[in-house]
Amino acid sequence: MRVVHLVCSTGFAGVERYIVTVAGGLARAGAELTVIGGDPRQMISALDGTGVDWLPGAGMREALVSLRSAPPPDVLHTHMSQADLVGWMDRRMRKGPRHVSTRHFAGPRGAGALARAAFRPIGRSLDAQIAISEFVAANVESPAEVVYSGVESRSAPSERSPFALAAQRLEPEKNTTEAIEAWSQSRGPAAGWVLRIAGDGSERGRLEELARERGVAESVEFLGHRSDISSLLSSAALVIAPTPREGLGILVLEAMAHGTPVVAAAGGGHLESVGMAQPELLYAPGDPRAAAVLLDGLIDEPGLRAAYGVSLQQLQRERFTIEGQIAGVSAVYDRLLA
């Protein structure tokens, strides 16, 4: 089986990491894989040694050129609306492969009514559509089959450092302001704990100012973009996940794998991940005081942190494994090609 995964981007965030995971797993199972798009340096490095070929796809034009230059696949698997459109165009130009799209975000294609109307034929032409969570499936054009993302299972560290970690793009939809508001209302600063925020984006300056306004600037560290998130998760005592409409949340899954307790907004894919372990440790989105109360309980009780981390790790190993993700995607391919 020959498969092409395509995204029109030059980044390396959750979508691109999803592609690397799935492509590498399929290649290990014997399929021939080509990946188009993503940050050239990071994609090539991540795919090194997997047997997966990489081609550039910085935009729709370049992605289409790369797609036409690759050996014809049995399955074209696209990610995000622009890539879906490239796949649709390729099908219009030649008799194409089976076309599968993974939906990573909870919303229809297109930002407005006209754009959604323009994208409608693409959805109708797809052979299959995968959603990364029930939440995403319920908020995109149907039908969509849920295949949960997976992460590598790990051993929990024996020691933790007194800091909470938030790791995400510093953009409005990620709601990092709520993490700082909750931190300012918690006992963390007075107890000598630190909130470390990994990531960068357009809101960084405003978030730094908010920390100063709330009087917690000395206990909030802005780390910028980091490539050692796994190391941070293994030493963090807590993770804060404030995004209210997260599709699933790869950081949350990785925290679960490390056995790191998570204080998360009770919305989106969080209800299907950490919310399945101990739903009482989720807080209502938009209520930083409630988040602060949960933080205080975990800061004050090491035993509670340890027990919560164990339950999260067990759930990850049962429900969010790379093996399960590859099996789910492969089952979709096999059904289409049967």
Secondary structure, DSSP 8 states (H G I E B T S, - for coil): -EEEEE---S--SHHHHHHHHHHHHHHHTT-EEEEE-S-HHHHHHHHTTTT-EEE--SSHHHHHHHHHHS---SEEEEESHHHHHHHHHHHHHS---EEEEEE-SSS-SSSSHHHHHHHHHHHHH-SEEEESSHHHHHTSSS--EE----B------S--EEEEEEES--SGGG-HHHHHHHHHHSSTTTTT-EEEEEB--TTHHHHHHHHHHTT-GGGEEEEES-S-HHHHHHHEEEEEE--TT-SS-HHHHHHHHHT--EEEESSGGGGGTGGGT-GGGEE-TT-HHHHHHHHHHHHH-HHHHHHHHHHHHHHHHHH-BHHHHHHHHHHHHHHHH-
